[in-house]
Amino acid sequence: MINGKQISDLLLKVYEGVTEDDFLEYLCVILEGYVTASISSCIVTNLETGCVEIKKMNHLRGGSLPDSTDIQSILTIHPFHSCFLSNEAGAVVCTSDIMSLSEWKRMPVYERFHQPLGMLYDISVRFYFGKNCISFMFTDSCPMSTDHRRILTLIAPHLKNAYGIHRRQKGEFTRSFPDTIALLDLTGHLVDCNKAFLLLLEKYFPGDEPRPMQELPKAVVTWVRAVLNKKRSDYTGGLPDKLCSRKGNLSLVLNLHPTNKGVLLSLEEISVVRIIDVLLGFGLTLREAEVMSWVAQGKQNSEIAVILGIRTATVRKHMEHVLQKLNCETRGSASRMVIEVISKQLPYVKCINCMKAECENCFAQINNTEDV
């Protein structure tokens, strides 16, 4: 089952490679890692002449392929060829979409190419650029899974977008990036991004003073430069690999990805796991969960009593029940257990108190609180 993170990772890899010398070959290799196929290929079809050029063809199972000249002639009689020239089908098309299996087996291309190799199905994802149709075709003995086909469908528009960036001029980026990716230079200065990228940053890092739209928030700049320079002393509270900012039940996670032309800054907006929801999963009552959530945030019994409007003795009694249910001897060990569980469910954030990636002060406060 595919998830949003897999798609985000694939998108990031696609845009990271826009400065590669042979970008189409790079894309073919990247896609090979996300879909199941025995043979992968990148094919460029000239829409004016109908000529076919094979940019890359790879037998992923280690078998031998026919001569490239033979393959080019075979591709001109492939049923996909007319689809590419007429643009009649969708961005992702399989041989089973346009004809029955019995019809496919009677096709010359099947007899000349697929049958000798033991292959049966072709699926292609394509985009149009200028006078060319650029397609990535995957061949296998089994039909492609629904999940892998969905990956190709979701990635299709981004292939054209990334190829456009590559073609406009290698190394010179335009404002065609997705809303969650920006290009920085090696000193941490913003080179290019989408306007929506800056608006999302502004949502989580509101500035005290107005700044030009092309500038990153000061907190982000400080973190980026500290990471790039490996100077932990420049970042108060330790230097996290990922920067996180919380707003309500959502968090924005920032991550840096070096490339050969600069650094990509990616954003990921995720839902925050509430401490109390995790505690209810341990079988605690709502009031016990409320008490334990404040304990995990370093509050003393007297402070919790004021917050919840109950007696201190009642807080202590609830805590006794909590320790029994969590099988812990002290509130400090119970807090550490909760932190560990939260960290697994929300891997970018380790401190459930201040939501920073590493907060020594909060951990020290929790670790030094052992009274019941």
C-alpha positions in Angstrom: 0.0 0.0 0.0 1.6 3.3 -1.1 1.5 6.3 1.2 2.1 10.0 1.0 5.7 9.7 2.1 6.6 7.3 -0.7 5.2 9.8 -3.2 7.0 12.7 -1.6 10.3 10.8 -1.6 9.8 10.0 -5.3 9.0 13.6 -6.2 12.0 14.8 -4.3 14.3 12.4 -6.2 12.7 13.5 -9.5 13.4 17.2 -8.9 16.8 16.5 -7.4 18.0 15.2 -10.7 17.2 18.1 -12.9 20.8 19.0 -13.2 21.9 15.5 -14.4 23.5 15.5 -17.8 21.2 12.7 -19.0 18.0 13.5 -17.1 15.8 11.0 -19.0 18.1 8.1 -18.2 18.2 9.3 -14.6 14.3 9.3 -14.5 14.2 5.8 -15.9 16.5 4.5 -13.1 14.5 6.3 -10.4 11.2 4.9 -11.6 12.7 1.4 -11.8 13.0 1.5 -8.0 9.3 2.2 -7.5 7.6 -0.2 -9.9 7.9 -3.9 -10.6 9.1 -4.8 -14.1 11.5 -7.1 -15.9 12.4 -4.6 -18.6 12.4 -0.8 -18.4 12.9 1.7 -21.2 12.8 5.3 -22.1 11.5 6.0 -25.6 11.3 9.4 -27.4 8.9 9.5 -30.3 9.0 12.4 -32.8 5.4 13.5 -33.3 6.2 15.0 -36.8 8.1 12.1 -38.3 7.0 9.2 -36.2 10.6 8.2 -35.6 11.5 6.4 -32.4 14.7 6.8 -30.4 15.5 4.5 -27.5 17.2 6.6 -24.8 17.6 3.6 -22.4 16.6 0.0 -22.2 17.5 -2.2 -19.4 16.7 -5.9 -18.6 16.3 -5.8 -14.9 16.3 -9.6 -14.6 19.7 -9.9 -16.3 18.4 -11.4 -19.7 19.6 -10.4 -23.1 17.7 -8.0 -25.4 17.4 -7.9 -29.2 19.6 -5.5 -31.2 18.6 -1.8 -30.7 17.9 -1.4 -34.4 15.5 -4.3 -34.3 13.8 -2.9 -31.2 13.3 0.5 -32.8 11.6 -1.1 -35.8 9.5 -3.2 -33.4 8.4 -0.1 -31.5 7.0 1.6 -34.6 4.4 -1.2 -34.9 3.6 -1.3 -31.2 0.0 -0.3 -30.4 1.4 2.3 -28.0 3.0 4.1 -31.0 -0.4 5.2 -32.4 -1.5 6.2 -28.9 1.6 8.4 -28.5 1.1 10.1 -31.9 -2.6 10.7 -31.4 -2.6 11.3 -27.6 -5.8 9.4 -27.4 -5.2 7.5 -24.2 -4.4 8.8 -20.7 -0.9 9.5 -19.3 -0.6 5.9 -18.1 -1.7 3.2 -20.5 -1.4 -0.6 -20.4 -1.7 -3.0 -23.4 -4.7 -4.6 -21.6 -6.4 -1.1 -21.6 -6.6 -1.0 -25.4 -7.0 -4.6 -26.5 -7.8 -8.0 -25.1 -5.1 -10.5 -24.3 -5.9 -12.7 -27.3 -5.7 -9.7 -29.6 -2.4 -8.7 -28.1 -0.9 -12.1 -28.6 -1.7 -11.9 -32.3 0.2 -8.6 -32.6 3.6 -8.9 -34.5 5.3 -6.9 -31.7 4.3 -9.6 -29.2 5.5 -12.4 -31.4 8.9 -10.7 -32.2 9.8 -9.2 -28.9 7.6 -10.3 -25.9 7.0 -14.0 -26.6 10.8 -14.9 -27.0 11.5 -13.1 -23.7 8.6 -14.6 -21.8 7.0 -11.2 -21.4 3.3 -10.5 -21.6 2.4 -7.0 -20.4 3.5 -3.4 -21.3 2.6 -0.3 -19.3 3.7 3.2 -20.2 3.7 6.6 -18.5 4.3 9.5 -20.9 4.4 13.3 -21.3 4.7 15.6 -24.3 7.4 18.2 -24.7 7.6 20.2 -27.9 7.5 17.9 -30.9 8.3 14.8 -28.8 6.4 12.3 -26.8 8.6 11.0 -24.0 7.5 7.7 -22.5 8.8 5.3 -19.9 7.7 1.8 -20.6 7.8 -1.2 -18.3 7.5 -4.8 -19.5 6.8 -7.9 -17.3 5.3 -11.3 -17.4 2.7 -10.2 -14.8 0.3 -7.2 -14.8 1.5 -4.2 -12.8 -0.1 -3.9 -9.4 -2.7 -1.2 -8.7 -0.4 0.6 -6.3 2.5 0.8 -8.8 0.1 2.0 -11.5 -1.2 4.7 -9.1 2.4 5.8 -8.5 2.9 6.3 -12.3 -0.4 8.2 -12.5 0.5 10.5 -9.6 4.1 11.2 -10.9 3.2 11.7 -14.6 2.6 15.5 -14.5 5.8 16.0 -12.4 7.9 14.2 -15.0 7.0 16.9 -17.6 7.5 19.7 -15.1 10.9 18.4 -14.0 12.0 17.8 -17.6 11.0 21.4 -18.4 13.2 22.7 -15.6 16.1 20.5 -16.9 15.7 21.7 -20.5 15.3 25.5 -19.8 18.9 25.5 -18.8 20.8 22.9 -16.7 21.6 24.4 -13.4 19.3 27.4 -13.8 16.1 26.8 -11.9 12.7 28.4 -12.5 9.6 28.9 -10.5 8.2 25.5 -11.6 9.0 23.7 -8.4 6.2 22.0 -6.4 4.8 23.9 -3.4 6.9 21.9 -1.0 10.4 22.3 -2.5 12.8 25.2 -2.8 16.4 25.6 -4.1 19.1 27.2 -1.9 22.7 27.9 -2.7 25.5 26.4 -0.7 25.5 29.3 1.7 21.8 28.8 2.6 20.4 31.7 0.5 17.1 31.2 -1.3 17.6 30.8 -5.1 14.2 29.8 -6.3 10.8 28.5 -5.1 7.1 28.6 -5.6 5.2 31.5 -3.9 3.1 28.8 -2.1 6.3 27.5 -0.5 6.9 30.8 1.2 3.3 31.2 2.3 3.4 27.8 4.0 6.6 28.8 5.8 5.0 32.0 6.9 2.1 30.1 8.4 4.5 28.2 10.8 7.2 30.8 11.2 5.4 34.2 11.4 7.9 37.1 11.5 7.8 39.9 14.1 9.0 42.2 11.4 7.9 42.3 7.7 10.4 40.8 5.3 10.6 40.6 1.5 8.7 37.6 0.1 11.9 36.1 -1.4 13.5 35.7 2.0 13.2 32.8 4.4 12.2 33.2 8.0 15.1 34.1 10.3 14.7 30.9 12.3 14.9 28.8 9.2 17.9 30.7 7.9 19.7 30.2 11.2 19.0 26.4 11.2 19.9 26.0 7.5 23.3 27.8 7.8 24.1 25.9 11.0 23.4 22.5 9.3 25.4 23.5 6.2 28.3 24.7 8.3 28.0 21.9 10.8 28.2 24.5 13.6 26.1 23.2 16.4 27.1 26.2 18.6 25.1 28.5 16.2 21.9 26.7 17.1 20.6 26.9 20.6 19.5 23.6 22.1 21.4 21.3 19.8 21.4 21.0 16.0 18.5 18.8 14.7 18.8 17.2 11.3 15.2 18.2 10.7 13.5 21.4 11.8 9.9 21.2 13.1 7.4 23.9 13.9 4.0 23.2 15.4 0.7 25.0 14.8 -2.4 23.4 16.4 -2.7 19.8 15.5 -0.3 20.1 12.6 3.5 20.3 12.3 5.7 21.4 9.5 8.9 19.4 9.1 11.9 20.9 7.1 14.6 18.8 5.7 17.7 19.6 3.6 18.9 17.5 0.6 22.3 18.4 -1.0 22.6 18.2 -4.8 25.5 18.9 -7.1 24.2 22.5 -7.8 22.9 23.5 -4.5 20.6 22.4 -1.7 16.9 21.5 -1.8 14.8 22.5 1.2 11.7 20.3 1.4 8.6 20.8 3.6 6.2 18.2 4.9 3.1 19.0 6.8 2.1 16.2 9.2 -0.6 15.6 11.8 0.6 15.7 15.4 -0.2 12.8 17.7 -1.8 14.1 20.9 -0.2 12.8 24.1 -3.6 12.2 25.6 -4.8 10.0 22.6 -1.7 7.8 23.0 -2.3 7.5 26.8 -5.9 6.4 26.2 -4.5 3.6 24.2 -2.9 2.2 27.3 -6.3 1.7 28.9 -6.2 4.9 31.1 -9.3 6.8 31.9 -9.7 10.3 30.5 -8.8 11.9 33.8 -5.8 9.6 34.3 -4.6 10.4 30.8 -4.9 14.1 31.5 -2.9 13.8 34.7 -0.2 11.7 32.9 0.0 14.1 30.0 0.9 16.9 32.4 3.4 14.7 34.2 5.1 13.9 31.0 5.4 17.6 30.3 7.2 18.1 33.6 4.4 19.4 35.8 4.3 18.7 39.6 1.2 17.3 41.4 0.4 20.7 42.9 0.5 22.4 39.5 -1.6 19.7 37.9 -4.2 20.1 40.6 -4.5 23.8 39.8 -4.7 23.2 36.0 -7.4 20.5 36.3 -9.2 22.1 39.3 -8.9 19.1 41.6 -7.1 18.3 44.9 -3.5 17.4 45.0 -4.3 14.2 46.8 -6.7 13.3 43.9 -3.8 13.8 41.4 -1.6 11.6 43.5 -4.3 8.9 43.5 -4.8 9.1 39.8 -1.0 8.8 39.3 -0.9 5.6 41.4 -3.5 4.1 39.1 -1.5 5.2 36.1 1.7 3.6 37.3 -0.1 0.4 37.9 -1.6 0.3 34.4 1.7 1.3 32.7 3.6 -1.2 34.9 6.1 1.6 36.0 7.5 2.2 39.4 8.1 6.0 39.1 6.5 8.9 37.3 9.9 9.5 35.6 10.0 6.1 34.1 6.4 6.5 33.0 7.2 9.8 31.3 10.1 8.2 29.5 7.8 5.4 28.3 5.3 7.9 26.9 8.1 9.9 25.2 9.4 6.7 23.5 5.9 5.8 22.2 5.3 9.4 21.0 8.7 9.4 19.3 7.8 6.2 17.3 4.5 7.6 16.2 5.9 11.0 15.4 9.5 10.4 14.5 10.5 13.9 13.6 9.7 15.2 17.1 11.3 13.7 20.2 10.3 16.3 22.9 6.6 16.2 23.6 6.8 19.3 25.7 8.4 22.0 23.5 8.2 20.0 20.3 11.9 20.6 19.4 13.8 17.8 17.8 16.2 17.5 20.8 15.5 19.4 24.0 18.0 18.7 26.8 16.2 21.0 29.2 12.9 19.2 28.9 14.4 15.8 29.2 16.4 16.8 32.2 13.2 18.2 33.8 11.4 14.9 33.2 14.3 12.7 34.3 14.7 14.5 37.6 11.0 14.1 38.5 10.7 10.8 40.3 8.1 11.5 43.0 4.7 9.9 42.8 
